[in-house]
Amino acid sequence: MPLTNANAYMLLFCATLTVTYLVVRLGLVHSTSAFIAGTMINGLCFFLYATARETPFTYALTVGAFLGILFTGLSVGLAIFFTTTAQKRRFEDVEVKVVSR
């Protein structure tokens, strides 16, 4: 498959979605800030993808905004879920040892 503008924008969308997930998962940025910035960036990438496929402007804008919010919300939500699950598991794995004097 040749790398056309549409494919390049889809790869950019996937990369920004992955970066959004990793930033939240690693705790580098607060989840609300990552959601807002990720929605704007991912929405822009999907908008560019839609316009590269010669979609009408208003439709591309609507789809870009909707899918930007949807996929960024899912990405941030999954990152929060897996972060809290990993933290709970870490606390459960710790054994309490009583040292007697």
Order of alpha helices (4+ residues) and beta strands (2+ residues): alpha-alpha-alpha
